[in-house]
Amino acid sequence: MTRPPEDDPRETPPAHVTRLAAVAAVPRRHRPADALVAHIVDEALADLLAGDGPIRGVVVGPSGSGKSATLRGLRAVLRSRGVSVTAGPRPHSAHAVVIDDADGLDADEARALLDLAADQTTAIVIAHRPGPAPHVQLLAAELEKSRPPVLLGEVDDAAVTAAADIHRACAEGIVRLTDGVTWLALIAADAHHETECAGPADHHSLSRRLRAHIAHRLDSLDGDVRSAIEALCVFAPAEISRLDPPRISWDEAIAAGYAAGLLTQNGRPPVAVRDAVRTLLPPHRLTELVARAMVEAEAGHERWGGPASDSLGARLAARGDRERLTEPTRAIALYREAVAAGADPVPLAGRYGVAAMNAGDVEGAAACFDDILSHPDHPALADAVDATHAIWAARGSLQATAGALLPPASPVSAARTALAQLGVGERPEPAGRTAARPRDTLSIASAALASAVRDSLGHDTERAVDDLVHASELYSLTHSDFPLVEPPAVVAALAALGSGRPAVASAVLDAAIQAGQAGPWARRRLLLWRAWTHIHGAQPDDARSILDRLAAEGGAATPRDRLIAAACETALARRYANTATLMGVFRDASQHLLRQRFDLYLHPLLGELMLAAARVGAASAHRHMREAQATLDRLGNPPLWTPLLHWSGVQHGILTNRPELLVPHARALLAAAPHSGFAAQLAEAGRIWTEVLAGRVDTMAVEAAAHALARDGMAWDGARLAAHGAARSSDRPSYTQLLACARELHPRQLLQPEADRPEPFGETGDGTLLSAREVEVARLVLQGRTYVEIGQTLFISPRTAEHHIARIRRRLDATSRSDLLTKLHHALGAQPPSDKEGVA
């Protein structure tokens, strides 16, 4: 049988061809890299096409700088002008010679092109990497007589911002990470576009996204060049000056690395390349590099990173210290290699424990520090005692260290101990006199932190917050990664929230995240508390973004981190989801009420879980509340640390309709009021709320209290107060005024990406439009909300919600409950309904 020709329409194409055709038919989504390449090409073509006469020129740039894209653009322009383009010498004057990768020309090819280029009327453009062979250099020199070369290879933040539509601060972060190397900046811009960025402090993942690309490019290099680049990434410049690269000179290695797009022109590796090499380099290769460095340094009677007599093990340990802040897992491997090479394991024990904490291995760190504690004469005993507080806090049981806190032996230890003492309800005492020692950055920052912690128990709440913020900023300068009960920024942020200054809380956490405060172990903790401040500030979308990003990153999370995440999820569900969703979320979060203890820093989370328990009718957290109150009593009920917990107590009494439960908390707020304006405001709001519940609604007072709560960063609570006032008002104008106030204060975010949000109206099959309010109600109906829950969410009465749903039924001509759900899903473009969804 004769096979039909390939283009015969009677033949059915193979399945994989059909799939490929379908993929090709899908419109390509916008990529920032495409826009940035177009920007580079436009600028390069403007230089090449400038002036009159034949187009002659040279495009020079390292690998991935946009040379090929520029020549593709040039060919398109020339063809649009009716000029034929060839890739070799042709005698016809209508041809233009455009040659990419001229580095690969042999001597004969280059000589033929040089003869052609000698005729100044010939159009010829070549592109090559820096440092080509001499015969290509002669050709380039001839062409550069007509026009200066077009030099590619770097982009700046202005170009990234303009072309890729990226925020300027984020563009600056990308350029810092990549040193502006074009191909790295293109990948980083796309990676940034594909993630939910929370600002310039949130570029931690870009380095990881670049690693595979950098590793691939390293694998393509000559072995000697790769070894030289690895050395440049691992060793400091002072160390490099005492080393010789393998079998090639440093100038040759730097030139090859620059041409490959892995080094800058001066031989400095971009941050992303340095981090990738340090991460990907196996410990045995690093050991080889260090050993070679030692041999060369000792052979030349020079010093490398310390005395020439330092052993290989000691130098590997020092290298582990440097890696600990960025790659703690690698640091652990280096410490092990150091011991295997003969290093003394005793001084390494504490450093190994810190690296384990940085890597998220709490129990590994605990085992290491426990071993130190079993030896009373161990040189790292004081550090082990301090680290124990952080380990038990991470386990969710800081109280286990209560009563066992030893007098601090130094300003640094005093700060670590003060954080633990405050958490368990023990008043930190000033450190005793210690031996005279240099006042380094860590000791100065620690002294400021210890003093601020002690002062936070006094009556000057505003100054205490300022001092804690200042201490946090100083601590970030230390670059210390020693484990603490909480990073200083968290303590400052919680104090700021406890004084009604949410903007300060957000700012201090953002600064700490940007600075990498307290090292790798603290990053997740800082981000989780940042999500909490977003919730506190009625910014649920931002909180959701952080929680989703941390979940996607994976990695080990300590019990304390899991508690904070669970409390954040509960808070989001209590404020923005229906009761069924909250019950599911709280079911998971409630496990923490059984397994963990709530120290002072966790009191806000305890209040949230207590209110969620009351909302779903679960067992309450009275035992934890009694322990929390005992902690505050031991500290003398400091006005900076009491308001938020007692406000939760007031809310609990309101939610359960048991006024007797809120009385002690209201009294505590009144007691703190003379020293805390925030406590005074909460006490006044609580008083007005109880009057509202008793049916006495002063419209002006309710509205003023609601707005005051919003100013203190509690807009959601203020909206709830106004809604309760409206629901209990018998006066129609007052009812309308308070509902308007509630809607004004109620957060407008919808906990879903902007691109996924429905339009403000839905069109039915017959063209009927639902109003914006009806769409809001319909969306909640599809979530299974009841009339009461719809009213609470939109700050309307349940009867009004019922009327809206009735009108929606009539507009859609829905004949049954299932018919209504189906038509709503169709009208709003949602997913098909499930059997579990219901309607009020």
C-alpha positions in Angstrom: 0.0 0.0 0.0 1.3 3.4 -1.0 1.9 5.7 2.0 0.2 9.2 1.5 2.5 12.2 1.4 3.3 13.8 4.7 1.1 16.8 4.1 -1.9 14.6 3.0 -4.8 15.7 5.2 -6.2 12.2 5.2 -3.5 11.0 7.5 -4.1 11.4 11.2 -1.1 12.9 12.9 0.5 11.0 15.8 -0.8 11.9 19.2 2.4 13.6 20.4 2.3 15.9 17.3 -1.3 16.8 18.2 -0.3 17.6 21.7 2.7 19.7 20.6 0.5 21.6 18.2 -2.0 22.3 21.0 0.8 23.6 23.2 2.1 25.8 20.4 -1.3 27.2 19.9 -1.5 28.5 23.5 -0.6 32.2 23.6 2.7 32.7 25.4 2.4 34.4 28.7 4.3 37.6 29.4 7.7 37.1 30.7 9.8 39.9 32.2 12.9 38.4 30.6 11.3 38.8 27.1 10.7 42.5 27.8 14.2 43.0 29.1 15.8 41.3 26.1 13.7 43.5 23.8 15.0 46.5 25.7 18.6 45.4 25.3 18.1 44.6 21.6 16.4 48.0 20.9 19.4 49.9 22.4 22.0 47.8 20.6 20.2 48.2 17.2 19.9 51.9 17.7 23.8 52.0 18.0 24.3 49.7 15.0 21.8 51.5 12.7 22.9 55.0 13.6 24.3 57.2 10.8 24.4 56.8 7.0 26.2 54.3 4.8 26.5 50.6 5.0 25.9 48.9 8.4 29.2 47.8 9.8 30.0 47.0 13.4 31.0 44.6 16.2 28.8 43.3 19.0 30.8 42.2 22.0 29.5 40.5 25.1 29.9 37.4 27.3 27.7 34.4 27.0 24.1 35.2 27.6 24.4 38.9 27.1 22.0 39.2 24.2 24.4 39.1 21.2 22.4 36.5 19.3 19.1 38.3 20.0 20.6 41.5 18.7 21.8 39.9 15.5 18.4 38.3 15.0 16.8 41.7 15.3 19.4 43.1 12.9 18.6 40.5 10.3 14.9 41.2 10.5 15.5 44.9 10.0 17.8 44.4 7.0 15.3 42.0 5.4 12.5 44.5 5.9 14.7 46.9 3.9 15.1 44.4 1.1 18.7 43.6 1.9 19.7 39.9 1.7 21.6 38.6 4.7 24.3 35.9 4.6 26.6 34.4 7.1 29.8 34.5 5.0 31.6 36.6 2.4 29.6 37.2 -0.8 30.6 39.4 -3.8 27.1 40.8 -4.4 26.7 44.3 -3.1 23.1 43.7 -2.1 24.2 41.3 0.6 25.0 42.1 4.2 27.2 39.7 6.1 26.0 39.1 9.7 28.0 36.5 11.7 27.2 35.3 15.2 29.8 33.6 17.4 32.7 34.9 15.3 35.0 33.3 18.0 34.6 30.1 16.1 36.1 31.4 12.8 39.3 29.8 11.8 42.2 31.8 10.4 41.3 31.3 6.8 37.6 32.3 7.3 38.7 35.4 9.3 41.2 36.4 6.6 38.5 36.2 3.9 36.2 38.4 6.0 39.0 40.8 6.7 39.6 41.2 2.9 35.8 41.8 2.5 35.8 44.3 5.4 38.6 46.3 3.8 36.0 47.6 1.3 34.3 50.3 3.3 31.1 50.0 1.2 30.5 46.4 2.4 27.8 45.8 5.1 29.3 43.5 7.7 28.5 42.9 11.4 30.0 40.3 13.7 29.4 39.3 17.3 31.9 37.6 19.5 32.8 37.0 23.2 35.5 39.1 24.9 39.1 38.0 24.2 38.7 36.3 20.8 41.6 34.7 18.9 44.1 37.2 17.3 42.8 36.7 13.8 39.3 37.6 14.9 40.7 40.6 16.8 42.1 41.9 13.5 38.7 41.6 11.8 37.0 43.4 14.8 39.6 46.2 14.7 38.9 46.8 11.0 35.2 47.0 11.6 35.6 49.3 14.6 37.1 51.9 12.3 33.6 52.5 11.0 31.7 52.5 14.3 32.4 52.0 18.0 31.7 48.4 19.2 28.3 47.7 20.9 29.2 46.4 24.3 26.8 44.1 26.1 26.9 42.1 29.3 25.3 44.1 32.2 21.9 45.6 33.0 21.1 48.1 35.7 18.1 48.4 38.0 16.6 51.2 35.9 16.4 48.8 32.9 15.0 46.0 34.9 12.4 48.3 36.4 11.3 49.9 33.1 11.5 46.8 30.8 10.4 44.1 33.2 7.8 46.1 35.1 9.3 45.2 38.5 9.3 47.5 41.5 12.5 49.5 41.7 13.4 48.1 45.2 13.0 44.6 43.8 15.0 45.4 40.7 17.8 46.8 42.9 17.8 43.5 44.8 18.0 41.5 41.5 21.0 43.6 40.3 22.7 43.2 43.7 22.2 39.4 43.5 23.4 39.1 39.9 25.9 42.0 39.7 23.8 43.0 36.7 25.1 40.0 34.6 22.5 39.8 31.9 21.7 36.2 31.7 21.4 35.9 35.5 19.3 39.0 35.7 16.9 37.6 33.0 16.4 34.3 35.0 16.0 36.2 38.3 13.4 38.6 36.7 11.3 35.6 35.5 11.7 33.8 38.8 10.7 36.9 40.7 7.6 37.3 38.4 6.5 33.7 39.2 6.5 34.1 42.9 4.5 36.2 45.4 6.9 38.8 46.4 6.5 40.5 49.7 9.0 43.3 48.9 12.8 43.7 48.9 13.1 41.6 52.1 11.7 38.6 50.3 14.3 37.7 47.7 15.7 34.7 49.7 14.4 32.2 47.1 15.9 33.8 44.0 19.4 32.4 44.7 18.0 28.9 44.9 16.2 29.4 41.6 19.5 30.4 39.9 21.6 27.5 41.2 20.6 24.9 38.7 21.4 27.3 35.8 24.7 28.2 37.3 25.6 24.6 37.9 24.8 23.8 34.3 27.0 26.5 33.0 29.9 25.5 35.3 29.6 21.9 34.0 30.3 23.2 30.5 33.6 24.8 31.3 37.1 23.5 31.0 38.1 21.7 34.3 40.9 24.2 35.0 38.7 27.2 34.5 36.0 25.7 36.7 38.5 25.0 39.5 39.7 28.6 39.3 36.1 30.0 39.5 35.4 27.7 42.5 38.5 29.1 44.2 37.4 32.7 43.5 34.0 31.9 45.0 35.4 30.1 48.1 38.4 32.2 49.1 38.7 35.8 50.0 40.7 38.2 47.8 43.6 38.2 50.3 43.7 34.4 50.1 43.5 34.3 46.3 46.6 36.5 46.1 48.5 33.6 47.7 47.1 30.9 45.5 47.9 29.8 42.0 45.1 28.5 39.8 45.7 25.0 38.3 47.8 25.1 35.1 46.5 28.5 33.9 47.1 32.0 35.1 44.6 34.0 37.0 44.2 36.4 34.1 43.3 33.6 31.8 40.9 32.1 34.3 39.2 35.5 34.9 38.9 36.1 31.2 37.4 32.7 30.5 35.0 33.1 33.5 33.9 36.6 32.3 33.3 35.3 28.8 31.2 32.5 30.2 29.1 35.0 32.2 30.1 33.7 35.6 32.5 36.5 36.7 32.6 40.3 36.4 35.4 41.9 34.4 37.5 42.3 37.5 37.2 38.6 38.4 34.6 39.1 41.2 31.9 36.4 41.2 28.3 37.8 41.4 26.6 37.0 44.7 24.4 34.4 43.0 27.4 32.6 41.5 29.3 32.7 44.7 26.4 31.3 46.7 25.7 28.6 44.2 29.3 27.4 44.1 29.5 27.3 47.9 26.3 25.4 48.1 27.0 22.9 45.3 30.7 22.3 46.0 31.0 18.9 47.8 32.9 18.9 51.1 35.6 16.7 49.7 36.3 19.2 46.9 36.4 22.1 49.4 38.8 20.0 51.5 41.0 19.6 48.4 41.0 23.4 47.7 41.9 24.2 51.3 44.6 21.6 51.4 46.1 22.9 48.2 46.0 26.4 49.6 47.8 25.3 52.7 50.6 23.6 50.7 51.1 26.6 48.5 51.1 29.0 51.4 53.5 27.0 53.4 55.8 26.4 50.4 56.0 30.2 50.0 56.4 30.8 53.7 53.3 32.9 53.7 50.2 33.1 55.9 46.8 32.1 54.6 43.8 33.0 56.8 45.9 32.6 60.0 49.2 31.1 61.1 51.0 28.9 58.6 51.0 26.1 61.3 47.1 25.9 61.3 46.1 22.4 60.5 43.8 21.3 57.7 41.1 20.5 60.3 41.3 24.0 61.9 41.0 25.6 58.5 38.1 23.5 57.5 36.4 24.4 60.8 37.0 28.1 60.1 35.5 27.6 56.6 32.5 26.0 58.3 32.1 29.1 60.5 31.9 31.2 57.3 29.3 28.9 55.7 27.1 28.7 58.7 25.1 31.9 58.0 24.2 30.9 54.5 24.5 27.1 54.2 24.2 25.6 57.6 24.0 22.0 56.3 27.3 22.5 54.5 28.8 24.0 57.7 27.8 20.8 59.5 29.5 18.7 56.8 32.6 20.9 57.0 32.8 20.5 60.8 32.6 16.7 60.4 35.4 16.9 57.7 37.4 19.0 60.1 37.2 16.5 62.9 38.1 13.7 60.4 41.1 15.8 59.4 42.3 16.0 63.0 40.6 19.1 64.5 39.8 19.0 68.2 36.1 18.2 68.5 35.7 20.0 71.9 35.8 23.6 70.7 33.7 22.6 67.6 30.8 21.2 69.7 29.0 24.5 70.3 29.5 25.7 66.8 28.1 22.4 65.5 25.0 22.9 67.7 24.4 26.4 66.3 24.7 25.0 62.8 22.2 22.3 63.6 19.7 25.0 64.8 20.3 27.0 61.6 19.5 23.8 59.6 16.2 23.3 61.5 17.4 20.3 63.4 16.3 21.2 66.9 16.8 17.8 68.4 20.3 17.5 66.8 21.2 20.8 68.4 19.7 19.7 71.7 21.8 16.5 71.7 24.9 18.5 71.0 24.4 21.1 73.8 23.2 18.4 76.2 26.5 16.7 75.7 28.3 19.9 76.6 26.2 20.4 79.7 27.2 17.0 80.9 30.8 18.2 81.2 31.0 21.0 83.8 34.5 22.0 82.7 33.6 22.3 79.0 34.8 25.7 77.5 31.4 26.2 75.8 29.3 25.5 78.9 28.0 29.1 79.2 26.9 29.1 75.6 25.2 25.7 76.0 23.2 27.0 79.0 22.1 30.0 76.9 21.2 27.8 73.9 19.1 25.6 76.1 16.5 28.4 76.5 16.2 28.7 72.8 15.9 25.0 72.3 13.1 24.6 74.9 11.3 27.6 73.4 11.5 26.0 70.0 10.0 22.9 71.4 7.1 24.9 72.8 8.0 24.6 76.5 10.2 27.5 77.5 8.7 27.2 81.0 10.9 24.0 81.4 13.8 26.3 82.0 12.1 28.4 84.7 14.0 28.4 88.0 17.1 27.0 86.3 18.4 30.2 84.8 22.0 30.8 85.9 23.5 34.2 86.5 24.9 35.6 83.2 28.6 35.6 82.8 28.8 38.4 80.2 26.7 41.1 78.6 26.0 38.7 75.7 24.8 36.0 78.0 22.8 38.6 80.0 20.8 39.5 77.0 20.1 35.9 76.1 19.1 35.2 79.7 16.9 38.3 79.9 14.8 37.1 76.9 14.2 33.8 78.6 13.4 35.3 82.0 10.9 37.7 80.5 9.2 34.8 78.6 8.7 32.7 81.8 7.7 35.6 84.1 11.0 36.2 85.9 12.2 39.8 86.3 15.6 40.1 84.5 18.3 41.4 86.8 21.2 43.6 85.6 24.3 41.6 84.8 27.0 41.5 87.4 30.4 43.0 86.8 32.5 41.0 84.3 36.1 41.1 83.5 37.2 44.0 81.3 37.0 43.1 77.6 36.8 44.9 74.3 33.3 46.4 73.7 32.6 44.7 70.4 29.4 45.1 68.4 27.8 42.0 69.9 28.4 43.0 73.5 27.2 46.5 72.9 24.0 45.3 71.1 23.4 42.7 73.8 23.8 45.2 76.6 21.2 47.5 74.8 18.9 44.5 74.4 19.1 43.4 78.0 18.5 46.9 79.2 15.5 47.4 76.9 14.0 44.1 78.0 14.3 45.1 81.7 12.8 48.5 81.0 9.8 47.0 79.1 8.5 46.0 82.6 8.3 49.6 83.6 5.6 52.3 83.1 7.1 54.2 80.2 5.7 52.1 77.5 6.5 54.4 74.6 10.2 54.7 75.5 10.4 50.9 76.1 9.2 50.2 72.6 11.7 52.7 71.1 14.5 51.1 73.1 13.6 47.6 71.9 13.5 48.8 68.3 16.9 50.4 68.7 18.3 47.2 70.3 16.9 45.2 67.4 18.6 47.4 64.9 21.9 47.1 66.8 21.6 43.3 67.0 21.1 43.0 63.2 24.6 44.6 62.9 26.2 41.7 64.8 25.4 39.0 62.2 25.2 36.6 65.1 23.4 33.4 64.5 23.3 32.1 68.1 19.9 30.7 68.9 17.6 32.9 71.0 14.2 32.4 72.6 12.9 35.0 70.0 14.8 37.3 67.6 15.0 40.8 69.1 12.8 42.1 66.3 10.0 39.9 67.4 10.2 41.1 70.9 10.2 44.7 69.7 7.3 44.0 67.3 5.2 42.4 70.0 5.8 45.3 72.3 4.8 47.7 69.6 1.6 45.8 69.0 1.0 45.9 72.8 1.2 49.7 72.7 -1.0 50.2 69.7 1.8 51.0 67.2 1.3 48.4 64.4 3.3 50.4 61.9 6.4 50.2 64.1 5.9 46.4 64.5 5.7 46.0 60.8 8.8 48.2 60.1 11.0 46.5 62.7 10.2 43.0 61.3 10.8 44.1 57.7 14.1 45.6 58.7 15.2 42.4 60.5 14.1 40.1 57.6 16.1 42.3 55.2 19.1 42.1 57.4 18.9 38.4 58.1 18.7 39.0 61.8 19.8 36.1 64.1 20.8 33.9 61.1 19.0 31.1 59.2 17.1 29.7 62.2 15.3 33.0 62.7 14.1 33.6 59.1 10.9 31.4 59.3 10.2 32.8 62.7 10.5 36.4 61.5 8.2 35.8 58.5 5.6 34.0 60.6 5.4 37.0 63.0 5.3 39.3 60.0 2.2 37.3 58.8 0.7 37.8 62.3 1.2 41.6 62.1 -0.5 41.6 58.7 -3.5 39.8 60.3 -3.4 42.3 63.2 -3.4 45.1 60.6 -6.4 43.6 58.6 -4.2 42.7 55.7 -5.2 39.0 55.1 -3.9 38.7 51.6 -0.4 39.7 52.7 -0.5 37.2 55.5 -1.8 34.5 53.2 1.0 35.1 50.8 3.7 34.6 53.5 2.0 31.5 54.9 1.7 29.9 51.4 5.3 30.8 50.5 6.6 29.2 53.7 4.5 26.1 53.1 5.8 25.8 49.5 9.4 26.2 50.7 9.0 23.2 53.0 11.9 22.4 55.3 11.9 21.6 59.0 9.6 23.7 61.2 10.0 23.7 65.0 7.0 23.1 67.2 7.0 26.8 68.1 6.9 27.8 64.4 4.1 25.4 63.8 2.1 26.9 66.6 2.6 30.4 65.2 1.5 29.2 61.7 -1.5 27.4 63.2 -2.6 30.5 65.1 -2.3 32.6 61.9 -4.4 30.2 60.0 -7.0 30.2 62.8 -7.0 34.0 62.9 -7.6 34.2 59.1 -10.4 31.6 59.3 -12.1 33.3 62.3 -12.1 36.6 60.6 -12.7 35.7 56.9 -14.1 32.2 56.6 -17.3 30.5 57.6 -17.8 28.4 60.7 -17.3 25.1 59.0 -13.9 26.2 57.7 -13.0 27.6 61.1 -13.9 24.3 62.7 -11.6 22.4 60.4 -8.7 24.8 60.9 -9.2 24.9 64.7 -9.3 21.1 64.9 -5.6 21.1 63.7 -4.6 24.2 65.8 -6.2 22.8 69.0 -3.5 20.2 69.2 -1.1 22.9 70.2 -3.2 23.6 73.3 -2.5 20.1 74.4 1.2 19.9 73.5 2.7 23.3 74.1 2.9 26.0 76.8 2.3 29.6 76.2 5.2 31.9 77.4 4.8 35.6 77.4 5.7 36.1 73.7 2.9 33.6 72.7 0.1 35.3 74.7 -1.4 37.0 71.6 -1.7 33.6 69.9 -3.3 32.1 73.0 -5.9 34.9 72.9 -6.7 34.0 69.3 -7.0 30.3 69.9 -9.2 31.0 73.0 -11.6 33.1 70.9 -11.7 30.5 68.1 -12.5 27.8 70.6 -15.5 29.9 71.8 -16.6 30.5 68.3 -16.8 26.8 67.4 -18.0 25.6 70.8 -14.8 23.7 71.6 -13.1 23.2 75.0 -11.7 26.5 76.1 -8.2 27.4 77.0 -8.9 28.5 80.6 -5.9 26.5 82.0 -3.5 28.3 79.7 -5.2 31.7 80.4 -4.7 31.1 84.2 -1.0 30.3 83.5 -0.6 33.4 81.3 -2.2 35.6 84.0 0.2 34.1 86.6 3.1 35.0 84.3 2.0 38.6 84.1 1.4 38.7 87.9 4.9 37.6 88.6 6.1 40.4 86.4 3.9 42.9 88.2 1.4 43.2 85.3 3.5 45.5 83.1 1.3 47.8 81.1 3.3 47.1 77.9 2.6 43.3 78.0 -0.9 43.0 79.4 -3.3 44.9 77.1 -3.7 42.4 74.2 -4.2 39.4 76.4 -6.8 41.1 78.5 -8.5 42.5 75.4 -8.9 38.8 74.3 -10.4 38.1 77.7 -12.9 40.9 77.1 -13.8 39.6 73.7 -14.2 36.1 75.1 -16.7 37.3 77.6 -18.6 39.2 74.8 -18.5 36.2 72.4 -19.8 33.8 75.0 -22.3 36.3 76.4 -20.9 35.9 79.9 -20.2 39.4 81.3 -18.8 38.0 84.5 -15.8 36.6 82.5 -14.8 39.9 81.1 -14.9 41.8 84.4 -11.4 40.9 85.6 -9.9 41.7 82.2 -11.7 45.0 82.0 -10.3 45.9 85.5 -6.8 44.9 84.4 -7.1 47.2 81.4 -8.3 50.1 83.6 -5.3 49.4 86.0 -2.9 49.7 83.1 -4.6 52.7 81.5 -2.7 55.4 83.5 0.6 54.2 82.0 -0.6 53.0 78.6 -2.8 55.0 76.2 -3.5 51.8 74.3 -4.8 50.1 77.4 -7.0 53.1 78.2 -8.4 52.9 74.7 -9.1 49.2 74.9 -10.7 49.7 78.3 -13.0 52.4 76.9 -13.9 50.3 73.9 -14.7 47.3 76.2 -16.9 49.5 78.3 -18.8 50.8 75.3 -19.1 47.3 73.9 -20.7 46.0 77.2 -23.2 48.9 77.1 -24.1 47.9 73.5 -24.7 44.4 74.6 -27.0 45.7 77.3 -29.0 47.6 74.7 -27.6 51.1 75.5 -26.2 52.3 72.1 -24.6 55.8 72.1 -24.0 56.1 68.3 -21.3 58.8 68.5 -19.5 56.9 71.3 -19.6 53.6 69.4 -18.4 55.2 66.2 -15.6 57.1 68.0 -14.4 53.9 69.8 -14.5 51.9 66.6 -12.3 54.5 64.8 -10.0 54.6 67.7 -9.5 50.9 67.6 -8.8 51.1 63.9 -6.1 53.8 64.5 -4.4 51.5 66.9 -4.2 48.8 64.3 -7.4 46.9 65.2 -9.7 47.8 62.3 -11.4 44.4 62.3 -12.3 44.7 66.0 -13.5 48.3 65.4 -15.7 47.1 62.5 -17.2 44.4 64.8 -18.0 46.9 67.5 -19.8 49.2 65.0 -21.7 46.2 63.6 -22.8 45.1 67.1 -23.9 48.7 67.8 -25.9 48.8 64.5 -27.6 45.4 65.3 -28.8 46.7 68.7 -29.9 50.2 67.6 -33.6 50.8 67.5 -33.0 54.2 65.7 -32.9 53.9 61.9 -30.5 56.7 61.3 -28.1 55.3 64.0 -28.4 51.9 62.4 -27.4 53.2 59.0 -24.6 55.4 60.4 -23.0 52.5 62.4 -23.3 50.1 59.5 -21.6 52.6 57.3 -18.8 52.9 59.9 -18.5 49.1 60.0 -18.2 48.9 56.2 -15.6 51.6 56.2 -13.4 49.8 58.7 -14.0 46.3 57.4 -11.0 45.0 55.4 -11.7 44.8 51.7 -9.2 42.1 50.8 -10.6 38.8 49.7 -7.9 36.3 50.5 -7.3 35.4 46.8 -5.0 36.6 44.1 -6.0 39.8 42.3 -6.2 37.9 39.0 -8.6 35.3 40.4 -11.0 37.8 41.9 -14.4 37.8 40.2 -15.6 40.9 38.4 -17.8 43.3 40.4 -20.9 41.9 38.7 -22.0 38.6 37.2 -23.9 38.1 34.0 -26.5 35.3 33.8 -27.3 33.3 30.7 -30.1 35.7 29.7 -27.9 38.8 30.2 -29.3 39.7 33.7 -26.7 41.5 35.8 -26.3 41.0 39.6 -25.4 44.1 41.5 -22.1 44.5 43.3 -23.7 43.7 46.7 -25.6 40.7 45.2 -22.3 39.4 43.9 -20.8 39.7 47.4 -23.7 37.8 48.9 -23.7 35.2 46.1 -20.0 34.5 46.7 -20.6 33.9 50.3 -23.6 31.6 49.5 -21.2 29.5 47.4 -18.9 29.2 50.4 -21.8 27.7 52.4 -22.4 30.7 54.7 -25.6 31.0 56.7 -27.7 34.1 56.8 -26.1 35.1 60.1 -22.5 34.5 58.8 -23.3 36.5 55.6 -24.6 39.4 57.8 -21.5 39.2 60.1 -19.1 39.3 57.1 -20.8 42.1 55.2 -22.1 44.0 58.2 -25.7 43.6 57.3 -28.5 42.1 59.2 -29.4 38.4 58.6 -32.8 39.5 57.4 -31.2 41.8 54.8 -29.0 38.9 53.7 -32.1 36.8 53.3 -33.7 39.5 51.1 -30.6 39.7 48.9 -30.7 35.9 48.3 -34.4 36.0 47.5 -33.8 38.7 44.9 -30.9 36.6 43.5 -33.2 33.6 43.2 -35.7 35.7 41.2 -33.1 37.3 39.0 -31.7 33.9 38.1 -35.1 32.3 37.9 -33.7 29.5 40.2 -36.3 26.8 41.0 -34.5 25.0 43.7 -31.5 25.1 46.0 -29.3 23.1 43.6 -30.5 25.1 40.6 -29.5 28.3 42.4 -26.0 27.0 43.2 -25.5 25.8 39.6 -26.6 29.2 38.1 -24.4 31.1 40.6 -21.4 29.1 39.7 -22.1 29.8 36.0 -22.8 33.5 36.5 -19.6 34.1 38.6 -17.4 31.8 36.6 -16.6 29.6 39.6 -15.9 25.9 39.8 -18.8 23.5 39.6 -20.5 23.0 43.0 -19.7 20.1 45.3 -22.2 18.1 47.4 -20.8 19.8 50.5 -21.7 23.3 49.5 -24.9 24.8 50.7 -27.0 27.9 50.8 -28.3 29.8 53.7 
